[in-house]
Amino acid sequence: MQRWSTGAVILVALAAAALGASAALGARNPAATSADIARQPDGRPDLSGIWQANTEAHWDLEAHAARPGAVTQQGVYPYDYARVPAAPVLALGAAGGVPPSIGVVGGDGRIPYTPEAARIRQANGENWIDRDPELKCYLPGVPRAMYMPYPFHVVQGTSKIQMAFTFTNAARTIHLDAVEPPPDDTYMGHSLGRWEGDTLVVEVTHFNGKNWFDRAGNFHSEALRLVERFTPMTRDALWYEVTIEDPKVFTRPWTIAMPLYRRLEPNMELLEYRCVEFVEEFLFGHLRKEQLVRRWEGETMIVDITRKVPPGDKLYEWYRR
């Protein structure tokens, strides 16, 4: 009886979360008065400053219950709510868990995958450690860079808007003028912007298809096309809304939305998180002739690590993900 009750509570929580996400998106973007908005000399809203999202979208765009770990395994009982952390994250305790969220996906709160893409998404989540580009310190892509739990700096000019991100020193340029298309597809895409009243509208294309949207395995292909909308809510808050279209992965366009907040510390500045050097052992340690990281011993746990090299082309495929 206790097991049924716990599962029912989780189902109710997820249903409420999905409704909450729809309601939150439906009540979006409170109108800002002219006095509420910082403006540049030309009268356009001034988006310059250091901003940061404050949501759980970084873990999973969709509404979800709390989970004991980003990767889990079956526990004592064969129920989803009774799963336990898998070995790679067990030693992290609560720090390795996933917090609950009402989600940021509009409509019914679900991402409209094709059947084949839904199977890939499921496999991505189950193989998070091997597949998530974030763990390899690859460029995060758009829109993921906008809601990772790190600040980013916006510098606004008359014809360009530059965004610099803490994570892996990523950057993007939003072109407000006419420019040639890029010579190749990239992680961060190609951004063309325009003003519609006080809203900055940005169309982003030319992705290489190697990014994820979050840590839950939600992904896209190189056919991704985004339409972002940045609308000032106050001097220190923006409403960020993105329409996502990718016919290779999704059955229809869908939308996410959330507020972005200005960092108000008087001495705030963008610091570098150059994680490439921190993941060298993760990326290349299995190629060493003599394994470097072998064992960790704590007060209640010993972790022994055995690295392996995937056979044949699977080695290169691991890096290309």
FENCOR-V983554 format. One line per field, one symbol per residue. ss: DSSP state (a for helix, b for strand, c for the rest). A space follows every 10 residues. Layout:
ss = ???
This chain:
ss = caaaaaaaaa aaaaaaaaaa aaaaaacccc cccaaaccbc ccccbcccbb bbbccccccc cccbccbccc cbbcccccca aacbbcaaaa ccaaaacbcc bcccbccccc ccbcaaaaaa aaaaaacaaa acaaaacccc cccaaaaccc cbbbbbcccb bbbbbcbccc bbbbbccccc cccccbcccb bbbbbbccbb bbbbbcbccc cbccccccbc ccccbbbbbb bbbbccbbbb bbbbbccccb cccbbbbbbb bbcccccccc ccbcaaaaaa aaaaaaaccc ccccbbbccc cbbbcccccc cccaaaaaaa c
